[in-house]
Amino acid sequence: MDGAKAVTMNDLEYAKNRIMMGRERKSAVISDECKKLTAYHEGGHALVAIHTEGTHPVHKATIVPRGMALGMVAQLPEKDETSVSRKQMLASLDVCMVGRVAEELIFWDSEVTSGASSDLQQATALARAMVTKYGMSKQVGHVSYNYEDDGKNVSTETRLIEQEVKNFLEKAYNNALLEHATILTKHNKELHALANALLEHETLTGAQIKNILAQVNNKQQ
């Protein structure tokens, strides 16, 4: 934008990506092995998001480090949302968990990394909101708690809240491990194609991802 007389679509896209995904860490030195693992991790997120009912469309996938994350898949709703359904939230939890499952499928349990930390943080925040703000836990009830997990106030209620948060997360991981791992296995050629494309281009738009998957499926017919 320096010296430009008008704002272009590229400028707007750059700004949107920076807000949604964080600042690029172009100076980060990432090994080829780490890039490959990240590509499968993010490819797994994207693939399951595409094949899971209730999720938002994939807007972009990248293995360029942004913020504290080594990669990211951004999803956007097709229209403005004033509320989010329980079904959508549960689907989001599943998608958060599937990145690590993709690592386990391709590289085995012993090679899983800390790359899922941001996924776990995002999933935990959502699960806690479902329990304390949205009244979506039958055990806790239809109430809203002004609750912060700072460890200072431990009570029967906070223990119940944390147990329900854990239950949501464990169910999401089990779904990812049992149901969505089936998606990754069934569509393994798509997963490999997405990972290879991310390794080559580093960032893919939603349209590019759809084209890659279509090409794989056309070859299989």
N, C-alpha and C positions, 0 to 999 in steps of 0.2 A: 504493500500500500504506500510505501515511501514515494512521495512525489506524484502519486496518481491523482488524477482529476476526478475520478469517480470510483465508487465501491463496486467491485465485480462480484460475480457469483463465487469465484474462487476465494475471495476475501471473506465472504459470508460463511462458506463451508469451513474455512480455516478457523474462524472464530467459533463456529458451532462445535467443531471437533475439540477445540481447546477447552470449551466450557464443559462439554459432556465427558471427555476422556482425559483431560489434563494436559499439561505441557509436555511436549516431546523431550526426551532426554537423549538428544542426538550424540552426546559425548560418551554415553555408556558403552563400554566394551563388553560385548556378549559373545560367549563361545559358540561355535557351530552346534555343539551338542545341546546347549541350552536353547538356542534358537529352534532347533528341531523339536525339542520337547514342548516348547511354548507354542509352536505351530500346531501340533496335535492337540494340545490343551485347548487352544482357542478354536481350532477346527471342530473339536467335540462340542464346545458350547454352541457354535453356530449351527451345526448339523442337527443337534437335538432341538434347538429352538425352532428350527424350520419344520421339524417333524412332530412337534408337540402341540396339541390343541390348547389354546388359551394363552399362548405367548405372543408378544409383539413381534412384528417383522424385524429381521436383522437389517440394520442400517449400514453397519461397517464392521469389519474384523481387521485387527492389526497385531503384528508382533513387534511393533516399534515401542520401546519402553516409554510409558507415560506416567507421570507421577511416581508412585511406588510400585506400579504394576509393570511386568515384563511384556504384557500384551493385554488385549481387551476385545470384547465383542459388544458393540453398542446396538441397542434395540430401541425403536421408536414406535409409538402407536400410530395407526393410520389416520386417526382424527383426534381432536382434543378430547381429553378425558377429565371428567369431574369426579369420578370415583373408580375404584378398582375392585373387581369381584374376588371372592375367596378362591375361586378356580384359577384366576390369573395369578394370584399371589402364590398359590401352591405350585403352579407351573414355573414361576420365577425361581422358587426355592430349588426345584428339581434341576433347572438349567444351571443354577449356581454350582450345584454339586457335581455336575457331569464332567467338568474339566478334569478333575482329579481322576475320575473313572476312566476317562480317555487315556490319561497317562498310564494308569494301571494296565489297561488292555494292551497298549503298544509296548510299554517298557517294563512291565511287571511291578509288583508291589515295592520291591526293594529300591526302585529307581524313582519313585514319586518324590516330588520336590515341595518346597515351601511356596511354589507359585500359586497355590490355591488360597493363600492367606487373605487376599482381597476378596475372593469369592466367599470365604467363610465369614468375613466381616460383614459383607453385604447381606448374606443369608441370615446371619444372627440378628442384624438390625431389623430386617423385615420380619423375622419370626417373633422378635420381641414386640414389635409394633402390633402384630396380629393379636398377641396375647394381652398387651397392656393398653392399647389404644382403640383397637377395632372390635373388641369383644368376640374374638373368633376361637376362644378356647372354652370348651364345655366345662372343664375343671375349674378354671378361674372365674368364668361367668361373663355376663354381658355388662361389664363395667370398664371404666377407663381409669388407669392408675397413672399418677404423676411419678414415674419410676425411673431411677437412674441406677445402673449396675455399678456402683462405686465401691461395693463391699462394706460400706459403713453401717448400713442398716440391715441386719439379718433377722428375719422373722419367719413365721410359718407361711405368711403370704408371699414373701420374696422367694422362699424355697420352692413354693408351688409354682410361681411364675417362671423361675429358672428351669424347673423340671419340665414345664410345658414347652418352653422355648427349645429345650434339648429334644423333647419328643418330636416337635415339628422338624427339627434339623435331622434327626436320625431317620425319620420317615422319608424325608427328601433324599437322603443319601442312599437309603435302601431302594427307593424308586429308581434312582440313577444307576445303582449297581445291578438291579434285577431287570427293570423294564427298559430303561434308556440305554443300558449296555447292549441290549438286544438291537436297538436302533443302530448303534455304532457298529455292531457286528454285521447286521444285515446290510448296512450301507457302507461297509468298510472301504470299498473302492472310492466312494464319494469322500470319505474321511481322508484317505491318502491323497486324493486329488486336491482337496482343500488345503491340506498341510503343505504339499509341494508348491501350490500356488502362493501361499503365504510366504514360504521360504524364498520364492523367486521375486515376488512383488512387495512383500512386507505388509501392504495394506490392500484390502479388497472392499469394494462397495457391495451393498446388497444385490445390486443388479449383476455385478461380476460373479458373485457367489452363485446366483441362480443360473447363470450361463455355464459355469463350470459343472454344476450338478446336472444340468440338461445334457451337456456333452458326454458325461460319463454314462448317463442313462441311455442315450442314443447309441453308444457303442455296444451296450449290453443287449440291445434289441436285435 
